[in-house]
Each structure stands twice: as C-alpha cells, then as structure tokens.
C-alpha cells in the first residue's frame, strides 16, 4: 500500500478557511493519476480544516479501469505524513463505482464531529488502476 498525495496534502495548495461562524465553504480537491495504483493504495486528496464539519460532498472518478471502486473518508495520522500505516475511512463514500459522479448516501458524511486539528481527506482504491491521466476530484462543502 502506497500513499499518493495531492497538492493540498503536500501544502502546495491551501484549503480555504472561514472568517465567520457557520459560513459554508467549498473546496474542490483534485488528483490526476499519472502512475499505476494498486489495490488498497490511498490518495491523500484534501484537508478538512480544524473545527470543520462536512455539509455536503461530490465525488468524481474518471475511468480508472474495470472493477475499480473508490472509498473516501477521514484518514488517520497527520496531514502530509507519508507513513504507509495510515488508513482511510469510509465516512463520505463507500465502494463507489468507477467513472461516476456521486453525493453521500449515508448519514456518516454529515456526522463528522469537528476537532481542533486539520484532518486529511483520503480516497482508497480497490482494484488495480492502470489508466493514466484520469482525474479523481472531491468537492467538499464544509463549515466551521
């Protein structure tokens, strides 16, 4: 299992934060697959800022290959840490089909409690991805 990182996970892009309580913001995190991914690889795609909860989300997966599914949620560990022992939850999406656009269908996406630290939003693949130049995008609507 390998952890790939988007520009947000690397700190190249910065996730917007609110200056008003309960203001809803949206950030679109993207990652272009340029190398093969193996089953159980995780893409550290975005950052949920400290004190934030999810109000909505939209996941887009490009044509990653036959039989590939995507699970997305909060990752363990610190933002930007490439430790292969990190895990990816399924609070936002579970086993989403390849080449899809979806919104959350379970309450777990909307019951993520705020904490006093930034958290990574990850995407875990199930199946081997050999398709190059395909995009995985996660638009997250969140409030502080």
Secondary structure, DSSP 8 states (H G I E B T S, - for coil): --EEE-HHHHTSS-----SSTT-EEEEEEEEEE-S-B-TT-EEEEEEE-TT-EEEEEEEEE----TT-EEEEEEBSS-TT---TT--B--SSEEEEESS-EEE--SGGGG-----SS-EEEEEEEES-B--SSEEEEEEEEEE-
